[in-house]
Amino acid sequence: MEFIVLVDTREYAQEVVRHIKEAGCRVLKTKLEAGDYVAGEYVFERKSVDDFVNSVIEGRVFEQAERLKSSGLKPVVVVEGDLWRELRYRRISPNAVLGALLALSSMGVGLVYTEDKAQTGVLVCLAARRAKKAAKAPAPKKKEADVRSLQIALLASLPGIGPRRAEELLKKYGTPLNALLNYKSWEVDSKSHTLIKRVLETPFDASNTLDDYLGP
């Protein structure tokens, strides 16, 4: 089974590409309109923590997120490295980054944090592998109703009968048709008899309701 990852020709992180291959995926270089990698139903934008912080400060991350969404695939931004250590190192308040993370989430853009390029490669290949397996999985078979169930359902739909009594009637009369032909002999209360009689004998285009036959 072949798992394919599309890699943008402008992505120069060869180490990530190498780890994608080592994880068991084939890499195809192509010019992507958005993102760095396409795997299965996902489009990934990879960012080192340094680049991610810069893109938040400059506002680029939201433009890139919009392009990812326009691809029609599930957009994911991969933040590679220790983000909070980067913020401490650069003495930047985390509030701006936290706000950006919330904004991306509200835009429907997924966020995944990886430790290094190796993890990023594994992540991308995993998306391709899962998509391939999901596509190959056979569709669940539609459960077909057996004749016995349909016969019970037919009689059970009549007023005052229900599944248990329908099954008893079928055991007694053998077939739904035979049971219906002998409905006057059914051991049910008079009210149910009246309702069943109206259901079975009232012309289809009659406008009267069952309540008309029950009285006050």
C-alpha positions in Angstrom: 0.0 0.0 0.0 1.4 3.4 -1.0 1.0 6.5 1.1 1.6 9.7 -0.7 2.5 13.2 0.7 2.6 16.2 -1.5 5.4 18.6 -0.6 5.5 22.2 -1.8 8.6 22.9 -4.0 9.3 25.9 -1.9 9.7 23.8 1.3 13.4 23.5 2.0 13.2 21.5 5.2 14.8 18.4 3.7 15.1 16.9 7.2 11.3 16.8 7.4 11.0 15.3 4.0 13.5 12.6 5.0 11.5 11.7 8.1 8.3 11.6 6.0 10.0 9.0 3.8 11.4 7.1 6.8 7.9 6.9 8.3 6.8 5.0 5.2 5.3 7.6 2.9 6.2 8.5 -0.7 7.0 12.2 -1.3 5.9 14.0 -4.5 7.2 17.5 -5.0 4.7 20.0 -6.5 3.7 23.6 -6.3 1.0 24.0 -3.7 -1.3 26.9 -3.6 -1.3 26.9 0.2 0.6 25.1 2.9 3.8 23.1 2.9 2.4 19.5 2.9 -0.8 17.9 1.8 -1.5 14.5 3.3 -4.9 12.8 3.0 -7.6 15.4 3.8 -5.1 17.7 5.6 -3.0 20.6 4.4 -0.2 21.5 6.8 1.7 24.8 7.3 4.9 24.1 9.2 6.4 26.8 11.3 9.3 26.8 13.6 8.6 28.6 16.9 10.7 31.5 15.8 8.8 31.9 12.6 5.4 31.4 14.3 6.1 34.2 16.8 7.2 36.5 14.0 4.2 35.7 11.9 1.9 36.5 14.9 3.6 39.8 15.5 3.4 40.7 11.8 -0.1 39.3 11.3 1.1 36.9 8.5 -0.3 33.9 10.3 -3.9 34.9 9.7 -3.4 35.5 6.0 -1.7 32.1 5.7 -4.6 30.5 7.7 -7.1 32.0 5.2 -5.1 30.5 2.3 -5.1 27.1 4.1 -8.9 27.2 4.5 -9.4 28.2 0.9 -7.7 24.9 -0.2 -10.9 23.0 0.7 -8.8 20.6 2.9 -8.6 20.5 6.7 -6.1 23.3 7.7 -3.5 22.6 10.3 -0.6 24.8 11.5 2.3 22.8 12.9 4.3 24.7 15.5 7.7 23.0 15.7 9.8 23.4 18.9 9.2 24.8 22.4 7.0 27.8 22.0 6.9 28.9 25.6 10.7 28.7 25.9 11.0 30.8 22.8 8.7 33.5 24.3 10.8 33.6 27.5 14.0 33.8 25.5 12.7 36.7 23.4 11.0 38.3 26.4 7.7 38.5 24.6 4.4 38.5 26.6 2.5 35.3 25.9 -0.8 37.2 25.7 -0.4 38.1 22.1 0.4 34.5 21.1 -2.4 33.1 23.3 -4.8 35.5 21.6 -3.6 34.4 18.2 -4.0 30.7 19.1 -7.6 31.4 20.1 -8.2 33.3 16.9 -6.9 30.5 14.8 -9.0 28.0 16.6 -12.1 30.1 16.0 -11.2 30.2 12.3 -11.4 26.4 12.2 -7.6 26.0 11.9 -6.1 23.1 13.8 -2.9 23.6 15.8 -0.4 20.8 16.5 2.8 21.1 18.4 5.8 19.0 17.6 9.1 18.7 19.3 11.3 18.8 16.2 11.4 18.1 12.4 11.4 14.3 13.0 8.0 14.5 14.8 6.7 16.8 12.1 7.6 14.2 9.4 6.0 11.4 11.3 2.8 13.5 11.9 2.4 14.3 8.2 3.0 10.7 7.1 0.6 9.5 9.7 -2.1 11.7 8.2 -1.5 10.2 4.8 -1.5 6.6 6.2 -4.8 7.1 8.1 -6.5 8.6 5.0 -5.5 5.7 2.9 -6.7 3.1 5.4 -10.0 5.0 5.8 -10.5 5.0 2.0 -9.8 1.3 1.8 -12.1 0.3 4.6 -15.2 -1.3 3.2 -18.5 0.6 3.7 -20.6 -0.9 6.4 -23.3 -3.2 4.9 -26.8 -1.9 5.2 -28.7 -4.2 7.5 -31.5 -5.8 5.5 -34.8 -6.4 7.3 -35.8 -10.1 7.3 -39.3 -11.2 6.3 -40.2 -12.2 9.9 -39.4 -8.7 11.2 -41.4 -7.1 8.4 -44.4 -9.4 9.2 -44.3 -8.4 12.9 -44.0 -4.7 12.0 -47.0 -4.9 9.7 -49.3 -6.2 12.3 -47.7 -4.3 15.2 -48.6 -1.0 13.4 -52.3 -1.6 14.0 -54.0 0.1 17.0 -53.6 -1.8 20.2 -51.4 -4.6 18.8 -47.7 -3.9 19.3 -44.8 -6.3 18.6 -45.5 -8.9 21.2 -49.2 -9.4 20.3 -48.3 -9.3 16.6 -45.9 -12.2 17.1 -48.6 -14.1 19.0 -51.1 -13.5 16.1 -48.6 -14.7 13.5 -47.9 -17.9 15.5 -51.6 -18.5 15.7 -52.6 -17.7 12.1 -49.4 -18.5 10.3 -49.3 -15.6 7.9 -50.1 -11.8 8.1 -52.7 -12.2 5.4 -54.5 -15.1 7.3 -54.3 -13.0 10.5 -55.8 -10.0 8.8 -58.6 -12.1 7.3 -59.5 -13.3 10.8 -59.0 -10.0 12.6 -62.6 -10.1 14.0 -61.5 -13.2 16.0 -58.5 -11.4 17.6 -58.6 -11.4 21.4 -58.4 -7.7 21.9 -60.5 -5.2 23.7 -63.6 -3.6 22.0 -61.9 -0.2 21.6 -59.0 -1.8 19.7 -61.4 -3.9 17.6 -63.2 -0.7 16.6 -60.0 1.1 15.6 -58.6 -1.9 13.7 -61.9 -2.3 11.8 -61.8 1.4 10.8 -58.2 1.1 9.7 -58.8 -2.0 7.6 -62.2 -1.1 6.2 -62.4 2.7 5.8 -61.8 3.8 2.1 -58.5 5.4 1.5 -59.9 8.8 0.5 -62.2 9.1 3.5 -61.6 12.3 5.6 -62.8 11.0 8.9 -60.4 10.3 11.8 -60.3 7.5 14.3 -61.6 9.8 17.0 -64.9 10.0 15.1 -65.5 6.4 15.8 -64.6 6.3 19.5 -67.2 8.8 20.7 -66.9 11.1 23.6 
